């Protein structure tokens, strides 16, 4: 069977139905499904609907709170604290970034902490929300330990993804940096294992701390290479403090984005207006000038062009919106089987 394509709306409705079938309230199911599909829409399939079976398992066995009581508190004029109560991080993170946007509109800059959360999907899901409202945004989360100290064989800190988003004028796509502090996100290893594919050397390590192309071996060891060696490792320690310690969430060896019923990780969000120090007109003009300089850079191969962070993903979104989200035959079968076990209409009935 060749790959099949589905509209974002179809996949979002399917994921929502599956989550509701296991007992998740609509208020959580809708943003969780939305967050998964946003990742697929931008071509980040490792954080997309392929995660749904994992989520269902974690929620069903109680590793993640299926019915969290999420609370939002003001911690100052420009600070917000969201307690995720052990649930997945989508609704709490949308609430946090919305609070940041609202507060920054008034005060110029705002921060929000999400405590006792779990996996929140693609970090740029939230920074893009702020950029669409004209604000600069930052998001950071801690994760389960996957990185070792240089030369080590024991994971001590997470790959701790972060994102920055910079708005642009005239309807131009924002500049969006979204990266884990490992060479690749663990979800890409998970997806390669799920589809029976090898991984490139430099993605993961075996149980002896040696590079491997075996996705199963890298998955079982749980060890990833830090991007930039000690530099990525050092940044990940800072993330453990800002997203974990500062928010009152588990950190280091206790970080668990899918496995602690009372909450396994934390997230931190910051947004601010581009006109804090210069006019918005000057900011937009100078960003455009920088973009022109980058796009005009000479390249070593004819036909190549220097790209901005997030440019590929924005292009994916424009294309996939029209063509649909493509699912492999293996993933399609897995999702249909999941739906059948829950008496939910499968994708085969929605195509």
Secondary structure, DSSP 8 states (H G I E B T S, - for coil): ---EEE-HHHHHHHHHHHHHHTT--HHHHHHHHHHHHHHHHTT-GGGTGGGHHHHHHHHHTTSS-TT---EEEEEETTEEEEE-TTS-HHHHHHHHHHHHHHHHHHHSEEEEEEEEE-----THHHHHHHHHTTEEEEEEE--SEEE--TT-SS--EE---EEEEE--STT---EEEEE-SBSS-HHHHHHHHHTT----TTSEE-TTS-EE--HHHHHHHTEE-BTTTHHHHHHHHHHIIIIIITTT---GGG--TTS-TT--EEEEEEEEETTSSS-HHHHHHHHHHHHHHHHT---SSTT-----TTHHHHHHHHHHHHH-EEE-HHHHHHHHHHHHHTT---GGGT-
